[in-house]
Amino acid sequence: MKTYRRILVPIDSVSRGEALLRRAAEIAQTEHAEVMVLKVIDTRSGFESDGPLGLLPMEQAARKKPAERQRLDLMLARSKLRWAESQVICGEPAPVLADTIQQWRPDLIVIAAGLFLPGWVASAVARSGGVRPDVLTVACGNPFSRLAQAVFPRVAHQAPQ
């Protein structure tokens, strides 16, 4: 069995994040690994700013950042990963994750099974250069993910490459 020294956990939502952190805590405890938890506030927007007082996507994300930081700290405390390194970053998910993979060089990435997250993780791993971490997909078991797997079985079960 491979030994993991650095585990990266990108989180896209609170409900899936709890399950990912529990799984990462189990692995980190047995492997004595470092853990980094990454929450990316997506700044992509399909809407124009509504006049001079409108908010641009980066401004909206910056306003959300303190609340997301608080939520992430609470999740880490509940999952017994209070000691883990964590970051809340504003930006487009795939490039931010690619930069993090390139700089932090994880051995393992723990992600949620779903329709979108594995796709942008696979894209980030492809952009990260020579770093090729293993990817562990965790079934988070919420009703929407089970519905998505039932409705879109081929998309939901594709493993990132």
RAZI-V993568 format. One record per residue. SS is DSSP state (a for helix, b for strand, c for the rest). D_CENTER is the distance of its C-alpha to the mean C-alpha in Angstrom with 1 decimal. Layout:
((SS/D_CENTER) (SS/D_CENTER))
//
This chain:
((c/24.5) (c/22.2) (c/21.4) (c/17.9) (c/18.2) (b/14.8) (b/11.6) (b/8.1) (b/5.3) (b/1.7) (b/3.1) (c/5.2) (c/8.4) (a/10.6) (a/12.1) (a/9.4) (a/7.9) (a/11.5) (a/11.9) (a/9.0) (a/10.4) (a/13.8) (a/13.4) (a/12.0) (a/15.0) (a/17.3) (a/16.6) (a/16.7) (a/19.9) (a/21.7) (a/20.7) (c/21.0) (c/17.8) (b/16.0) (b/12.5) (b/10.1) (b/7.4) (b/5.6) (b/5.9) (b/7.1) (b/10.2) (b/11.3) (c/14.9) (c/16.2) (c/19.2) (c/22.0) (c/24.4) (c/26.9) (c/27.5) (c/30.3) (c/33.0) (c/33.4) (c/31.8) (c/28.7) (c/25.2) (c/23.4) (a/19.7) (a/18.9) (a/21.3) (a/19.7) (a/16.2) (a/18.1) (a/19.8) (a/16.7) (a/15.3) (a/17.6) (a/16.9) (a/13.1) (a/13.9) (a/16.3) (a/14.1) (a/11.5) (a/14.7) (a/16.2) (a/13.4) (a/13.6) (a/17.4) (a/17.5) (c/15.6) (c/17.9) (c/15.4) (c/17.0) (c/17.8) (c/14.4) (b/13.5) (b/11.1) (b/10.6) (b/10.4) (b/11.0) (b/12.7) (b/12.8) (c/12.1) (a/8.5) (a/10.0) (a/12.4) (a/10.4) (a/8.1) (a/11.5) (a/13.2) (a/11.0) (a/11.6) (a/15.2) (a/15.9) (a/14.3) (c/15.1) (c/13.2) (c/15.1) (b/12.4) (b/8.7) (b/7.9) (b/6.3) (b/8.0) (c/11.3) (c/11.9) (c/13.4) (c/11.0) (a/7.5) (a/9.4) (a/11.5) (a/9.5) (a/8.1) (a/11.8) (a/12.9) (a/11.1) (a/12.6) (a/15.9) (a/16.0) (c/15.4) (c/19.0) (c/20.3) (c/17.2) (c/16.6) (c/14.3) (b/14.5) (b/11.8) (b/12.0) (b/11.3) (b/11.8) (c/14.0) (c/13.1) (c/16.6) (c/16.6) (a/19.5) (a/17.8) (a/15.9) (a/19.2) (a/21.0) (a/18.8) (a/19.5) (a/23.1) (a/23.5) (c/21.6) (a/21.9) (a/21.8) (a/18.6) (a/16.7) (c/17.8) (c/17.3) (c/15.7) (c/14.0) (c/16.6))
//
